[in-house]
Structure formats: structure tokens, C-alpha cells
Amino acid sequence: MSKDGTNRGGSRPGAGRKPKAISEKIESGNPGGRKLTHIDFGDEAECLKGAEMPPVKDYLKAKQKDGSVTCAEEIFKETWEWLHERKCDHLISPLLIEQYAMCVGRWVQCEEAVSEYGFLAKKPTGTVISSPYVTIAREYMKQANNAWFHIYQAVKENCTVDYSGPTPQDDVMERLLRARRGI
């Protein structure tokens, strides 16, 4: 603690080397020698039933002021299905998936507004400024990336099967391009 009473320095949440994925530890023969925590259902895996996808909340599919609907519901479903395929859906809170889906949906909505209105805006005084939609889109993209990092990190640390390949995050730019074309 410094003289002015504030804490400075020290360890910070999220700092340091990220943990190695459990599938990488298994592949390399567990060089650290610690006991790996993973769920192995063995022969009982065939009789297990998957959980149903939680219902999509109304605010993810609500009509917007201009009459359009965000793509948040679709993103929520795709993300949950991706997690379910990797058997990690029980590790992630549905609230985090909702947050991610809403942030991506809003980001797409802001990018559509930038496409429609342009990068510049005019103040009441007549001077030109950067469009506020650009700043808002940047903030939503930061939030979406942060939420996706938490989701992906949980999958990476706990998934014993291959978790690589196409992810819902990879499809975000494609979704934006499709929205601009009206598909």
C-alpha cells in the first residue's frame, strides 16, 4: 500500500501464463505428474442423455425500435450447441452465453448503422465528428471478445476431446456480411 492509501502493483486477476488445455496434457503424457481432473464416463456414456438447451430469453429476440430483430437468439443457439457438442455446456453459465450473444448482436446492429449513416456525423454547431456508432460498436466488440474468452478458456481447460475447428466466434464476421446483404 502506498502513502496515499491505494493498493498498487501485486498480482492481478488474469495475469500470468494461461493454463495448458487438459487434452494437451493428456497428449504429452502429463509431464507435470499431477493428477488430471477430467470426467470419464466409460461404458455409461452411451446411456447418458444430454440436457436440453435452456430457453432463449425474450430480450434476446425482442423487436428493436426500427422494427428489426437482432441476431442474438441465433448466436445464443449456435454457441450453446457448440458447447453441447464438446460436452462443456454444464460448465458455462447460460447468463454468460446470453451476454456474449447480446454483445455480438448489438455489435452487428451498430455496424449496420455505420454502413447506413457513414463514419462521420455532424454536431449541432455544424462541425464534423466521428460517428458515435463507431465507438459504440468498438465497445460491444470488446465486451463480446471478453465474454468469448471466458467461454473458450473454460472449454480449453476442461475438454478432453478436440475443441479446435470452427467456433461461433469465427462466424461473427460472416454474420455481419450476410446482414449487410440482407440474407
N, C-alpha and C positions, 0 to 999 in steps of 0.2 A: 504494500500500500504506500502510495506517495504522500507527500506532506499535505496536499490538498484534499486527501481523504478518498481518492479514487483508486480503483484497482487497475493496474496496468501490467501488461506482459503476462507471462504464465501460459498454461495450456488453454487452448481454445477448442470448442466443440468442432469436430470435423477435421481438425488439423492432423497432420501426420500421414504415414503411409496407409493406404486403404487395404483392408484385409483381402487375402487371396481367396478366390472362389473355392468352394468345397470340391467342386468337380476337378479343378486344377490340382488340389491337394491329393485327391484320390488318384489322379492320373500320374502324378510324380512320386507316388508311393509314400506319401505323408512324411516328408523329410524332417519335420519338427518333432515327430514322435508323439504328439499329443493325441488324445482320443478325439476322433472326429464325431461331431454330433450331426447325424442325419437319420432320417426316418426310412427304414427298410421294412416294407410290408410283406416281403417274401411271397409265399403262396396265397396269402389272403388278399393280395392286390386285386385279383380278378373279381372278388365278391364285394369289393368296396363300391359304394355309389358316390358319385360326385354331387356336390352341393349345387343347388340352383342359383342362378345369378340373382343377386339382390335386385329388387325393383328399382327402376330408374326414377329418381325424384322428379317432381313436377317442375322445379325450377330449371332443370337441365333441358326440358323440352318446351319451355314457356315461349309464347309469341313475343317478339320484340316490338318496339314502338313503331317500326316501319312495316310491320306485318310479317316479317321473315322469321325463321326459326334457326337458332344456332345449331351447329353440328355436334354439340356437346353430348347428346344422347348416343349418337353413333360412336363417338370416341370412347365413351364410357363402356359400351358393349364390347367394342373391339379390344380395349385394354383388359377388361375382365376375362374375356375369352382367351387372350394371350397368356394371362396369369394362370387360368384354369388348365390350359394345355401343359404348362410347366409344373403343375401341382403346387403352385405358390399362392393361390387365391386366398387361402386362410391366413397368410402372413401379412397381407396388406389390408388396412382398414378401408372399407368402402368410401369413407369420407375423403381419404387421400385420392382415391381414383376419381371421385366426383370433383374434387378441387382441380386435379390435373385436366379432366375433361372440360370443365368450365373455363379454365385459363386458355386452353387451346382454342375452344370455341370463340371466346372473346377476341383472341389474337387474330383469328381468321376474319372475324367481323370488322376489326379495326383495319386490317389490310385491305378489305373490300372498300372501306370508306376512303382510304388513301388512294386507291385506284380510281374511285369515283370523283373525289374532290381535289386530288393532287397533293403535292408535297408542301405547298405554300398556302398560307391563309392571310387574310387582311384584318388588321386591328381596326377598331372604330375610328382611330385617328388617321387611318389611311396607310400606315406603314405595313410592310410585309414581314411576316414572321413564319417560322416553321410550323407546319400543321400540327395541332395538338394530337391528332390521331397517330402520328409517327411516334410520339413519346409514349402514348398510352399503349400502343402495340409493343413497343420495346419492353415496357414494364410487364405486360401479360406474358411475353415470351420468356422473360427472366423467371417469372413465377412458375410457368409451365415446365421449364427446364429443371428448376429446383425440385418440383414435385416429381418429375420423371426420374431424377437422380435418386431420390429416396426409394421409389418403386423398384428401379433397376438394381440398386445396391442390395435390397432385400432378396431379390431373385438371385443375383450373382452369389451372394453369400450362402444361400440355402438350397440351391437347386443342384441335384446330383445328375440330372440329365443335361443335355446340351441346351443352353439358353441363348445361343447366338442365332444369327439369322435375322430375318425381317422383324421389326418391332413396330408397335403402334406409333412410336415417336418418329420412325423413318417415314411414315405415311403422311405426316403433317403437311409437308410442303406440297405433296401431290394433292391433298385435300384442298389446299389453298388455290392451286392452279385450276382444279375442277370447279371450285366455287366461282372463280372469275369467268370461266367459260359458260357457267350456268348449267353444268351437268349434274 
